[in-house]
Amino acid sequence: MTDKPQVPARQADESPSESLEAAAVAAYLEAHPDFFVEHEELLPSLRIPHRRGDTVSLVERQMTILRDRNIEMRHRLSQLMDVARDNDRLFEKTRRLILALMDAASLEDVVMSVEDSLR
């Protein structure tokens, strides 16, 4: 690329420093064309609207839907992981109680094992 990056004109709500930052980002990206290859994790968070005003391309709409689904799936996976950790703790607690009950030689040992497991 030999052309200068096209930085949009400053918008009414954009300060001069924000405009300068946009120019610096554009210059950096032009100087480092492989930036997004090396930082692919940033691509899903980018929003690049269609140039035809209020219209939205099918690909853009699909991408938005997939991004939203991805966020929801990550949230659900996090919840499942929390439940799995809780289940694992409960399993270990139950396993210890069962082993203690199997080793109990008297009713007093059974009561102590149950009391210990409830603490």
C-alpha positions in Angstrom: 0.0 0.0 0.0 1.4 3.3 -1.0 -1.6 5.5 -0.3 -2.1 7.1 3.0 -4.8 5.5 5.2 -8.1 7.2 4.9 -9.0 8.6 8.3 -12.6 9.9 8.4 -13.1 13.5 9.0 -13.5 14.5 12.6 -17.1 14.1 13.9 -18.9 16.8 15.9 -18.6 14.8 19.2 -14.9 13.9 18.6 -12.2 15.9 20.2 -9.0 16.9 18.4 -7.0 14.4 20.5 -9.4 11.6 19.5 -8.9 12.5 15.9 -5.1 12.5 16.4 -5.4 9.1 18.0 -7.4 7.7 15.1 -4.7 9.0 12.7 -2.0 7.3 14.8 -3.9 4.0 14.9 -4.4 4.2 11.1 -0.7 4.9 10.6 0.3 2.1 12.9 -2.0 -0.4 11.1 -0.6 0.7 7.8 2.9 0.2 9.0 2.0 -3.2 10.5 -0.3 -4.9 8.0 -0.1 -8.3 9.8 -1.3 -6.8 13.1 -4.7 -8.6 12.9 -3.1 -11.9 11.8 -1.0 -11.8 15.0 -3.9 -10.6 17.1 -6.9 -12.6 15.8 -8.6 -12.4 19.2 -9.4 -8.8 18.5 -11.3 -9.4 15.3 -14.6 -10.6 16.8 -14.9 -7.3 18.8 -14.5 -5.1 15.8 -17.5 -3.4 14.3 -17.2 -2.4 10.7 -20.5 -1.0 9.4 -21.6 -1.3 5.8 -20.9 1.8 3.7 -24.4 2.0 2.4 -25.9 4.0 5.2 -28.6 2.2 7.3 -28.5 -1.0 5.3 -26.8 -4.1 6.8 -25.3 -6.7 4.7 -26.3 -10.3 5.3 -22.7 -11.2 6.2 -22.7 -8.4 8.8 -26.0 -9.5 10.2 -24.9 -13.1 10.4 -21.7 -12.0 12.1 -23.6 -10.1 14.7 -25.9 -13.1 15.4 -22.9 -15.4 15.7 -21.0 -13.0 17.9 -24.1 -12.8 20.2 -24.4 -16.6 20.3 -20.7 -16.9 21.1 -21.1 -14.6 24.0 -24.2 -16.5 25.2 -22.4 -19.9 24.8 -19.4 -18.6 26.8 -21.7 -17.5 29.5 -23.5 -20.9 29.6 -20.1 -22.7 29.5 -19.0 -20.7 32.5 -22.2 -21.5 34.4 -21.7 -25.2 33.6 -18.2 -25.1 34.8 -19.4 -23.6 38.1 -22.0 -26.3 38.5 -19.4 -29.0 37.7 -17.1 -27.6 40.4 -19.9 -27.6 42.9 -20.8 -31.2 41.9 -17.2 -32.3 42.3 -17.0 -30.8 45.8 -20.3 -32.5 46.7 -19.1 -35.8 45.3 -15.9 -35.6 47.4 -17.8 -34.7 50.5 -20.2 -37.6 50.0 -17.4 -40.0 49.2 -15.6 -39.1 52.4 -18.8 -39.6 54.4 -19.5 -43.0 52.8 -15.9 -44.2 53.5 -16.2 -43.0 57.1 -19.5 -44.8 57.5 -18.1 -48.0 56.1 -15.2 -47.8 58.7 -17.6 -47.0 61.6 -17.4 -49.7 64.2 -20.2 -48.4 66.4 -23.3 -46.2 66.4 -21.2 -43.5 68.1 -18.7 -43.6 65.1 -21.6 -43.3 62.7 -22.9 -40.2 64.5 -19.5 -38.6 64.7 -18.9 -39.3 60.9 -22.2 -37.6 60.0 -21.6 -34.7 62.3 -18.1 -34.2 60.8 -19.5 -34.3 57.3 -22.0 -31.6 58.1 -19.4 -29.2 59.3 
